[in-house]
Amino acid sequence: MTDDEKRAINIGNLARTLKVLGDPNRLTIVLSIGTGTCSVTDIINATGLSQTLASFHLKTLRDTKIVLPKRNGPFIFYRLAEPALLENLVALSAIVNSQEPANAPSFETGQRWILRGAEEGDSPGENRK
Protein backbone atom coordinates (compact mmCIF):
# COMPACT_ATOMS: atom_id res chain seq x y z
CA MET A 1 0.00 0.00 0.00
CA THR A 2 1.40 3.39 -1.00
CA ASP A 3 1.55 6.46 1.26
CA ASP A 4 -1.10 8.10 -0.92
CA GLU A 5 -3.42 5.13 -0.41
CA LYS A 6 -2.83 5.25 3.35
CA ARG A 7 -3.71 8.97 3.41
CA ALA A 8 -6.74 8.60 1.15
CA ILE A 9 -10.02 9.67 2.69
CA ASN A 10 -13.14 7.78 1.79
CA ILE A 11 -15.44 10.78 1.31
CA GLY A 12 -18.59 8.64 1.32
CA ASN A 13 -17.75 7.01 4.67
CA LEU A 14 -16.71 10.34 6.16
CA ALA A 15 -19.93 12.01 4.98
CA ARG A 16 -22.06 9.20 6.46
CA THR A 17 -20.23 9.44 9.79
CA LEU A 18 -20.58 13.23 9.89
CA LYS A 19 -24.27 12.88 9.08
CA VAL A 20 -24.70 10.50 12.02
CA LEU A 21 -22.82 12.90 14.29
CA GLY A 22 -24.85 15.81 12.89
CA ASP A 23 -27.92 14.71 14.82
CA PRO A 24 -28.01 16.69 18.09
CA ASN A 25 -29.18 13.68 20.12
CA ARG A 26 -26.40 11.42 18.84
CA LEU A 27 -23.79 14.13 19.28
CA THR A 28 -25.03 14.68 22.83
CA ILE A 29 -24.70 10.95 23.53
CA VAL A 30 -21.14 10.85 22.15
CA LEU A 31 -20.14 13.86 24.24
CA SER A 32 -21.82 12.44 27.35
CA ILE A 33 -19.81 9.23 27.03
CA GLY A 34 -16.61 11.27 26.86
CA THR A 35 -13.44 9.31 27.48
CA GLY A 36 -15.10 6.87 29.83
CA THR A 37 -17.56 4.03 29.72
CA CYS A 38 -21.26 4.61 30.34
CA SER A 39 -24.29 2.46 30.89
CA VAL A 40 -27.53 3.30 29.13
CA THR A 41 -28.80 4.67 32.44
CA ASP A 42 -25.75 6.96 32.70
CA ILE A 43 -26.41 8.20 29.15
CA ILE A 44 -30.11 8.80 29.86
CA ASN A 45 -29.29 10.74 33.04
CA ALA A 46 -26.61 12.83 31.30
CA THR A 47 -28.64 13.66 28.19
CA GLY A 48 -32.23 13.82 29.42
CA LEU A 49 -33.33 11.54 26.58
CA SER A 50 -35.95 8.86 27.11
CA GLN A 51 -34.79 5.26 27.25
CA THR A 52 -36.44 4.51 23.91
CA LEU A 53 -34.84 7.48 22.17
CA ALA A 54 -31.41 6.85 23.70
CA SER A 55 -31.53 3.19 22.62
CA PHE A 56 -32.60 4.16 19.10
CA HIS A 57 -29.65 6.55 18.71
CA LEU A 58 -27.20 4.14 20.37
CA LYS A 59 -28.12 1.54 17.75
CA THR A 60 -27.22 4.00 14.98
CA LEU A 61 -23.95 4.86 16.75
CA ARG A 62 -23.18 1.13 17.13
CA ASP A 63 -24.03 0.40 13.48
CA THR A 64 -21.61 3.10 12.33
CA LYS A 65 -18.97 1.87 14.81
CA ILE A 66 -18.76 5.22 16.58
CA VAL A 67 -19.47 3.53 19.92
CA LEU A 68 -18.69 0.01 21.04
CA PRO A 69 -20.93 -1.93 23.42
CA LYS A 70 -19.74 -4.29 26.15
CA ARG A 71 -22.20 -6.48 28.03
CA ASN A 72 -21.68 -6.99 31.74
CA GLY A 73 -24.44 -9.28 32.99
CA PRO A 74 -27.78 -7.65 32.18
CA PHE A 75 -26.15 -4.26 31.53
CA ILE A 76 -24.59 -2.85 28.38
CA PHE A 77 -21.83 -0.27 28.68
CA TYR A 78 -20.70 1.98 25.84
CA ARG A 79 -17.41 3.63 25.01
CA LEU A 80 -16.16 5.57 22.02
CA ALA A 81 -14.58 3.26 19.45
CA GLU A 82 -11.94 5.90 18.76
CA PRO A 83 -11.16 8.17 21.73
CA ALA A 84 -9.50 10.68 19.38
CA LEU A 85 -13.03 11.50 18.15
CA LEU A 86 -13.62 13.45 21.35
CA GLU A 87 -10.47 15.54 20.84
CA ASN A 88 -11.54 16.26 17.26
CA LEU A 89 -14.99 17.32 18.42
CA VAL A 90 -13.40 19.63 21.00
CA ALA A 91 -11.22 21.17 18.28
CA LEU A 92 -14.21 21.55 15.96
CA SER A 93 -16.22 23.14 18.75
CA ALA A 94 -13.37 25.60 19.33
CA ILE A 95 -13.40 26.53 15.64
CA VAL A 96 -17.18 26.93 15.58
CA ASN A 97 -17.07 29.00 18.77
CA SER A 98 -14.17 31.11 17.44
CA GLN A 99 -11.65 29.90 20.01
CA GLU A 100 -8.12 28.89 19.32
CA PRO A 101 -7.97 25.06 19.38
CA ALA A 102 -4.96 25.35 21.69
CA ASN A 103 -7.24 27.09 24.24
CA ALA A 104 -9.99 24.48 23.96
CA PRO A 105 -10.53 22.19 26.95
CA SER A 106 -8.64 18.93 27.07
CA PHE A 107 -9.90 15.66 28.50
CA GLU A 108 -8.29 13.25 30.88
CA THR A 109 -9.39 9.63 31.01
CA GLY A 110 -12.88 9.32 32.44
CA GLN A 111 -13.90 12.94 31.91
CA ARG A 112 -17.12 13.86 30.15
CA TRP A 113 -18.27 16.87 28.21
CA ILE A 114 -20.40 19.47 30.00
CA LEU A 115 -23.54 19.58 27.89
CA ARG A 116 -25.40 22.77 26.98
CA GLY A 117 -28.39 23.12 24.69
CA ALA A 118 -28.53 25.14 21.50
CA GLU A 119 -29.67 28.22 23.40
CA GLU A 120 -28.23 29.42 26.68
CA GLY A 121 -30.24 27.85 29.46
CA ASP A 122 -31.49 24.89 27.42
CA SER A 123 -30.94 21.62 29.15
CA PRO A 124 -29.90 18.52 27.19
CA GLY A 125 -32.87 16.50 26.08
CA GLU A 126 -35.23 19.46 25.73
CA ASN A 127 -37.16 19.77 22.49
CA ARG A 128 -35.89 16.42 21.28
CA LYS A 129 -38.00 13.99 19.32
ABEGO torsion letter per residue (X at the ends): XBAAAAABBBAAAAAAAAAAAABAAAAAAAAAAEABBBBAAAAAAAAGBBAAAAAAAAAAAAAAGABBBBBBEABBBBBBABAAAAAAAAAAAAAAAGBBAAABBBBBBGBBBBBBBABBGBBBGBGBX
